[in-house]
Every structure is written in C-alpha cells, then in structure tokens.
Amino acid sequence: MKKTAFLFPGQGAQAVGMGHDFFQEFDFVREIFDMASDISKINLSKLCFNGPMEDLTLTVNLQPSITAVSLACLAAVEKEGVQPDVCAGHSLGEYSALCSASIISKEDALRLVFKRGEFMHRESTKVEGAMSAILGLTIDAVQALVDEVQKDRGVSVANHNTATQIVITGVPEQVQKVSSLAVSQGAKAIPLKVSGAWHSELMKGAEKDFSDIVRTIDFKKPEKPVIHNVTADVEKDPKSIKEIMVKQLCSPVKWYDSIKRLVDEGVEVFAEIGPGAVLAGILKKNLSPDYPHKIYNINDLKAFENFLRNIA
C-alpha cells in the first residue's frame, strides 16, 4: 500500500448535520458522542445534527463537536484495519492526530479540546480579536507587513496554509492595517468570521491554565509520527509533545511546511478524516500536479465507502 497520511481538520470545517450518518450506522460512534457529551456537559449530537449554526460555531461548543466527529470518522476507518504511516491535524485537528498516533486516548483528547475551547473563549471575551486571510502574497511578504505594523505584538501570522494563503491574527485595528497594506500590494484580504484572535498573543492568558490541564493527561510515545503545527516536524518524547501542544495556542500553524514535509516523506495518499473538505482544498493548492497523489475526504458514509474501495 502507498504511504498514507491521515489529516484532521480544525475550526471552520463545521456544518450542521456533520457525523449524523456515522452516528446512525455504528454503535461505537454513538459511544464516542455520549462520552464527548458527558465530558463537555453539552448535548453534542443534538448540536452537531440540528444546530443552530450560530451555537455550533461558538468555540467552546465547536472544539468538542469537531473533535467528536473526527474521532467518529477515525474509529470507523480503524475498525476496517486501515492505519496511516503518518498523521497531522490543522490547529484543533492536531488533537485527533495525537489520538490516531496513540499518543493520547479519545477520552483525553475530548477532555483537552473542551478545556482548550473554554480557555480560548474566556480570553476572547477579555480583548476583542480579529483574523483575516491574505491571498496572493508570500509568507515573507506578509511577515514584512506584520513587522511594519506591529506594535506591542498586536498582530501576527496565525496560519501559513499555502504558498500565497496566509491568515493573520490579532487586535482588529492592526489586522485591518496589515490587510489594507496587503491589498495595496495587489493581494486580497478576507476578514474571517471568528470570535477571537486564535494563534496570537491575545491567547497568552490561556497558556498557564491549559498547561496545568495538559500536565494531568497521560501522553505516550507515538506509535506513528505526527507532524506538529508548531515545528512542521516530528517529536518522539511525550514531555516535549505536551510542551508543543501548549505552545500551539499562540503559535502560527505551519501547515504549508507540514505538507511539504509529508511530500518529502513520500506520502502519496492523503485522507482528510472529519467534517468538511477544507484541508483537501488546501492540499490541491499545495501539491504539484506532477506529484503522484490521491486525496480522499472521509466526512460521510459514502465517502468512507469510496475510500475503502479505492485503497483495498
């Protein structure tokens, strides 16, 4: 079998109805949702399947919701005996990647993302934050604009998704200034509908509390390599992985470099496991048409069956 990567989406992949067909089909999926609801004290199946979207999108609800759906899709794949050679997850999705690599249990992943969502929501209510996608400039060009505008570290790069798709984050006024400068250089700037400045210094207040939670969780040595957001590299030491996951709160997501690393590792099959198709879209922009590859989405039963047929 060709070298395979399992990729897990983060916030922004949500849709009302996500995970419903897996929930109806498999007892073990219902158990994952029950466990997630017990941990979060949120009726996640009702929220995921019926919405409303406004409630689903609140980070405190969204983080356990997306993780529950991703872990449900992963459990279905694992039951068929399909295993990845390497894993990665975009921001929130990195917790599902840790599960896939047997670093943490599903229960602990849900515990962590629920607390992560709580702390991020808390910080977002203290200081208003904003995020904007800059399309058409390189990371160096965007970083130069950030450096030009930056005052008291009020704006920074949040996600480096493709060669020319970079998300900035921070104080609204400074995010707007960088966006305007980018537009003056011929780029597009798209304000994102988010409730906080994720992956910025404005989340710094969550670090200590989240670190205290992470310390209580059992992290094991990876059974498969995980490419981490913070480093775009692998790490084998459980203690170092804990530090990376705490640092991830305020650090940029090096997704473009992570995909390059997967290509360097010779991965040819990319399976996005979880709701939506955000990562598949980013992959298509990052992978050369000459590079031999197949991209799959495992976000509903039909796509799951298609994946199993094709990799058999």
C-alpha positions in Angstrom: 0.0 0.0 0.0 1.2 3.5 -0.8 2.4 5.7 2.0 -0.7 7.3 3.7 -1.3 10.3 5.8 -4.3 10.9 7.9 -5.1 14.6 8.2 -7.7 16.1 10.6 -9.5 19.5 10.2 -9.8 22.3 12.7 -12.3 25.1 13.3 -14.0 26.3 10.1 -14.9 22.7 8.9 -18.2 22.6 10.7 -21.6 22.0 9.1 -25.0 21.3 10.7 -25.6 17.6 10.2 -22.0 16.6 10.4 -21.4 13.0 11.6 -25.1 12.1 11.6 -24.9 9.1 9.2 -21.9 7.6 11.1 -24.0 8.1 14.3 -26.9 6.2 12.8 -24.8 3.4 11.4 -22.3 2.5 14.2 -22.8 1.8 17.9 -19.2 2.8 18.6 -19.8 6.2 17.1 -22.8 6.7 19.5 -20.5 5.8 22.3 -18.0 8.5 21.3 -20.7 11.1 21.1 -22.0 10.0 24.6 -18.5 10.2 26.0 -18.0 13.7 24.4 -21.3 14.9 25.8 -20.5 13.6 29.3 -17.1 15.4 29.3 -18.4 18.7 27.9 -21.9 18.7 29.5 -23.1 19.7 26.1 -25.7 17.7 24.0 -23.2 17.4 21.2 -25.3 15.0 19.0 -28.2 17.5 19.0 -25.8 20.4 18.4 -23.9 18.7 15.5 -27.0 17.3 13.8 -29.6 20.1 14.3 -27.5 23.2 15.1 -28.2 26.1 15.1 -25.0 27.0 13.3 -24.6 30.1 15.5 -24.4 27.9 18.6 -22.3 25.3 16.9 -19.7 27.9 15.8 -19.0 29.2 19.4 -15.5 27.9 20.1 -16.5 26.4 23.4 -19.0 24.2 21.6 -17.2 23.8 18.3 -13.9 22.3 19.6 -15.5 19.2 21.2 -18.1 19.0 18.4 -15.5 18.8 15.5 -13.3 16.5 17.6 -16.1 14.1 18.3 -17.0 13.9 14.6 -13.3 13.5 13.6 -12.8 10.7 16.2 -16.0 9.0 15.0 -14.8 9.0 11.4 -11.4 7.8 12.6 -12.9 5.0 14.6 -14.8 3.8 11.5 -11.6 3.7 9.5 -9.6 2.0 12.3 -12.4 -0.7 12.6 -11.6 -1.6 8.9 -7.9 -2.1 9.8 -6.7 0.9 7.9 -3.7 2.6 9.5 -1.7 5.7 8.5 2.0 5.9 8.1 2.0 9.5 9.4 -0.6 11.9 10.9 -1.2 15.7 11.0 -4.0 18.0 12.1 -4.7 21.6 11.4 -4.8 23.5 14.8 -7.7 21.9 16.7 -7.3 18.8 14.4 -3.9 18.1 15.9 -5.6 16.5 18.9 -7.3 14.0 16.7 -3.9 13.3 15.1 -2.5 12.6 18.5 -5.3 10.0 19.0 -4.6 8.4 15.6 -0.9 8.0 16.7 -2.0 6.5 20.1 -0.3 9.4 22.0 -3.5 10.2 23.9 -6.8 8.4 24.3 -10.0 9.5 22.7 -11.4 10.4 26.1 -8.3 12.6 26.9 -8.5 14.3 23.5 -12.1 15.3 24.2 -11.1 16.5 27.7 -8.3 18.6 26.3 -10.2 20.2 23.5 -13.1 21.1 25.7 -10.9 22.9 28.2 -8.9 24.4 25.3 -12.2 25.8 23.9 -13.2 27.1 27.3 -9.9 28.9 27.9 -9.8 30.4 24.3 -13.4 31.6 24.7 -12.5 33.2 28.0 -9.6 35.1 26.5 -11.6 36.2 23.5 -14.1 37.9 25.8 -11.3 39.9 27.5 -9.9 41.6 24.4 -11.6 41.9 21.0 -9.7 40.0 18.3 -9.8 39.6 14.6 -8.4 37.4 11.8 -8.1 37.9 8.1 -7.0 35.7 5.2 -4.4 37.3 2.9 -4.4 35.8 -0.6 -1.7 36.5 -3.2 1.4 37.3 -1.1 4.1 35.0 0.1 4.8 34.4 3.8 7.9 36.6 3.6 5.8 39.5 2.1 3.1 39.1 4.7 5.6 38.9 7.6 7.3 42.1 6.4 3.9 43.9 6.5 3.2 42.4 10.0 6.7 43.6 11.2 5.9 47.1 9.7 2.6 47.4 11.6 3.3 45.5 14.7 3.0 47.4 17.9 3.3 45.6 21.2 3.0 42.4 19.2 -0.6 43.3 18.3 -0.7 41.4 15.0 1.0 38.2 13.8 0.7 35.3 11.4 -1.8 32.6 12.5 -1.8 30.1 9.7 0.6 29.6 6.7 -1.8 27.4 4.6 -0.4 27.6 1.1 2.4 29.5 -0.6 0.1 32.5 -1.0 -2.7 31.9 1.5 -1.7 33.3 4.9 -4.1 34.1 7.8 -3.2 37.0 10.1 -4.5 37.4 13.7 -4.6 40.0 16.5 -6.0 43.3 17.5 -8.7 44.4 14.9 -7.1 47.8 14.1 -3.7 46.2 13.4 -5.2 43.3 11.4 -7.0 45.9 9.3 -3.8 47.9 8.8 -1.9 44.8 7.5 -4.9 43.8 5.4 -5.0 47.3 3.8 -1.3 47.2 3.1 -1.6 43.8 1.5 -4.4 45.0 -0.7 -2.3 47.9 -1.8 0.3 45.3 -3.0 -2.3 43.5 -5.1 -3.4 40.9 -2.6 -6.9 40.1 -1.5 -7.8 40.3 2.2 -10.8 38.4 3.5 -12.0 39.1 7.1 -12.8 35.8 8.8 -15.9 35.2 10.9 -14.3 34.2 14.2 -15.0 35.1 17.8 -11.3 35.6 18.8 -7.8 36.1 17.6 -6.7 32.5 17.6 -3.0 31.6 17.5 -2.0 35.1 18.7 -0.5 36.7 21.8 -4.1 37.6 22.8 -4.5 33.9 23.8 -1.5 34.1 26.1 -3.7 34.2 29.2 -4.9 30.6 28.3 -1.4 29.1 28.3 -0.8 28.6 32.0 -4.3 27.2 32.7 -4.1 24.9 29.7 -0.6 23.8 30.6 -1.9 22.7 34.0 -4.6 20.6 32.4 -2.1 19.1 29.9 0.2 18.1 32.8 -2.6 15.8 34.2 -3.0 13.9 30.9 -1.1 10.8 30.1 0.9 11.3 26.8 2.5 8.1 25.4 5.3 7.7 22.8 3.9 8.0 19.3 3.1 4.7 17.5 3.2 6.7 14.3 4.9 10.0 13.6 2.8 13.2 13.9 3.9 16.4 12.0 3.3 19.1 14.5 1.8 22.6 13.7 4.4 24.5 15.7 7.5 22.9 14.2 6.4 21.2 11.0 8.4 18.3 12.4 8.0 15.1 14.3 8.7 14.6 18.1 9.0 11.3 19.9 9.3 12.5 23.5 5.9 12.7 25.3 7.0 15.5 27.6 8.2 17.6 24.5 4.9 16.8 22.8 3.0 18.3 25.8 5.1 21.5 25.5 4.4 21.7 21.8 0.6 21.4 22.3 0.6 24.2 24.9 2.8 26.4 22.7 0.4 25.7 19.8 -2.3 28.0 21.4 -0.3 31.2 20.5 2.0 30.0 17.7 1.4 30.0 13.9 0.1 26.8 12.2 2.9 25.9 9.8 0.6 23.9 7.5 2.3 24.7 4.3 5.6 23.4 5.7 3.9 20.4 7.2 2.5 19.4 3.8 6.0 19.9 2.3 7.3 17.6 5.0 4.7 14.9 4.1 5.8 15.2 0.4 9.4 14.8 1.5 8.4 11.7 3.4 6.9 10.3 0.1 3.3 10.3 1.2 1.0 9.7 -1.8 -2.4 9.0 -0.2 -3.9 11.9 1.8 -7.1 11.1 3.7 -8.8 14.1 5.4 -10.7 12.5 8.3 -13.5 14.6 9.8 -16.1 17.2 8.7 -15.8 19.4 5.6 -13.2 19.4 2.9 -11.1 22.4 3.9 -7.8 20.5 4.0 -8.4 18.8 0.7 -8.9 22.2 -0.9 -5.6 23.4 0.6 -3.8 20.2 -0.4 -4.8 20.8 -4.1 -3.2 24.2 -4.0 0.0 22.8 -2.3 0.6 19.6 -4.3 2.2 19.8 -7.7 0.1 18.2 -10.5 3.2 16.2 -11.4 3.5 14.7 -7.9 1.7 11.3 -7.7 -1.0 11.6 -5.2 -4.6 10.8 -4.2 -6.8 12.9 -1.9 -9.8 11.4 0.0 -12.4 13.0 2.2 -13.8 10.8 4.9 -16.6 13.0 6.1 -19.7 10.9 5.5 -20.6 7.2 4.9 -20.5 7.4 1.1 -17.0 9.0 1.1 -15.9 6.4 3.7 -17.0 3.5 1.5 -15.4 5.1 -1.5 -12.1 5.4 0.4 -12.2 1.7 1.4 -13.0 0.6 -2.2 -10.1 2.6 -3.5 -7.4 1.6 -1.1 -8.4 -2.1 -0.9 
